[in-house]
Amino acid sequence: MTTCLTNLALAVAVFLLLAMPAAAEKVLPREGKDHAAILFRTGMDAMAAAGKDSLSEDARDKLLDEAIAAFRAILIDRPELVRVRLELARAFFLKREDNLARRHFERVLAGKPPVAVAANIRRFLAVIRARRQWSGYFGLAIAPDSNINAADDDDVIHLDTVFGRFPFKRDAAAGVRSGVGFSVWGGGEYEHPLTDRLRLRAGADFSRQEYESRRFDRTHLGLHIGPSWLVGAHTEVGLRAEAWRQWSGGRPNSDALGTRLEVGHQTTRRLRLHAEAAWRERDYRRGTAFDGPTGEVSLGASWTATPTLQVRVVLGHDRERPRTKAWRNATNWGRLGASVLLPWGFTAGASGGLRWTDYEGGGRGWAHYTEDGGDRSDRTRTLRVSLLNRGLTVAGFSPRLALVNEVRSTNAQLQDYRRNRAEISFVRQF
């Protein structure tokens, strides 16, 4: 399965590269009795009717929903039509579904619209930034996993004794475990305006993974609060305090308190940069070996290459300083991904990530036993490909199939692993 996943990831990546130069020239459906043109006129008529002052809010929302449905039906088969996407963005804006409106406005900007249109879009985006109050997300997935506990498939470890080096067989219960998991996640945030440029943000997030064997269940609950500043027309800075708790196997496992600094900057109409720095103090419930501070920094970029193609890259550095020296480590990591909107309603995505983790505590402690006694060093590679169909939608959610292949290689005995996961999730579209 590993070979199949790798080949699939390469095939999707090649496709994405070939699709990049194919920026759409056409911005409107063909006139006449073309089905797309009829839908476009239907959507525009509904938008015009929704603009009447005498309408009730319910009637107005129904007309905007009609317009959204018409524009969406066109883009399912013809995602390259920039003008249709612009009107869809406007409909979402008028309905105050700002996250969706912003996403489509940014794709339109990547289509190199006329200067006047681009200026209007930037005004729409400025209004969205200023009025944003409630935001949220939710998802669920069914996820078969070939290696739930990320275990090595070998069961023999070689240990040094006073009589020399001898092989020992580990407990069979520590071997590879597979199973089908169920995941649910969600969160929300409220932004309260203090001044024109200063807001107070407060929110929460939650995730839950369940397996047949309860000891592999994982739960996370996080809370945050802090100010956010609108610095100029293209930059936003946020500072927040964070607190979270994690459960493992149904029991509380660890707590953490910390702070996070976030900076977002729209460099050009196609390129957005995002930087984060965080620090937290962790406290484990089952002993003190892992207690201590952690820190992380990351820098990411999102490039909307065309109205149908987006590329994202993130680089980061994490550091853990637990009380027990053997578990102190530093990690450098990077991730590159792309998604492309295809005809017939399909959206394809591919991403790859690498992590380099180096430990400081030598190679004679448990879980770090290296062949030469040197410091443990891990290399983890992750490949992910996904496919969804925008036309299959229930209450705004579409099913997405993702395949994930993860491989860790290390000089620590019994710590290599291979892991294949399939994930059927439901994500918000349009």
Salt bridges, closest charged atoms under 4 A:
GLU31 OE1 - ARG41 NH1 3.94
ASP34 OD1 - ARG30 NH2 3.07
ASP34 OD2 - ARG78 NH1 3.70
ASP65 OD1 - LYS95 NZ 2.25
GLU87 OE2 - ARG83 NE 2.89
GLU87 OE1 - ARG90 NH2 2.74
GLU97 OE2 - LYS95 NZ 3.53
GLU97 OE1 - ARG428 NH2 3.25
ASP98 OD1 - ARG131 NH2 2.70
GLU106 OE2 - ARG102 NH1 3.57
ASP145 OD2 - ARG419 NH2 2.76
ASP155 OD2 - LYS169 NZ 3.72
ASP160 OD1 - ARG165 NE 2.75
ASP160 OD2 - ARG364 NH2 3.18
GLU189 OE2 - ARG201 NH2 3.18
GLU189 OE2 - HIS224 NE2 2.70
GLU191 OE2 - ARG132 NE 3.03
GLU191 OE1 - ARG199 NH1 2.88
ASP205 OD2 - HIS220 NE2 3.16
GLU210 OE2 - ARG208 NE 3.01
ASP217 OD2 - ARG208 NH2 3.56
GLU236 OE2 - ARG132 NH2 3.03
GLU236 OE2 - ARG199 NH2 3.29
GLU242 OE2 - ARG240 NH2 3.01
GLU242 OE2 - ARG260 NE 2.85
GLU242 OE1 - ARG280 NH2 3.96
ASP255 OD1 - ARG245 NE 2.64
ASP255 OD2 - ARG285 NE 3.13
GLU262 OE1 - ARG201 NH1 3.47
GLU276 OE1 - ARG260 NH1 2.56
GLU276 OE2 - HIS274 ND1 3.73
GLU296 OE2 - ARG260 NH1 3.31
GLU296 OE1 - ARG280 NH1 3.40
ASP318 OD2 - ARG355 NH2 3.66
GLU320 OE1 - ARG282 NH2 3.56
ASP358 OD1 - ARG379 NH1 3.42
GLU360 OE2 - ARG321 NH1 2.43
GLU371 OE1 - ARG165 NH1 2.87
ASP378 OD2 - ARG376 NH2 2.89
GLU423 OE2 - ARG384 NH2 3.52
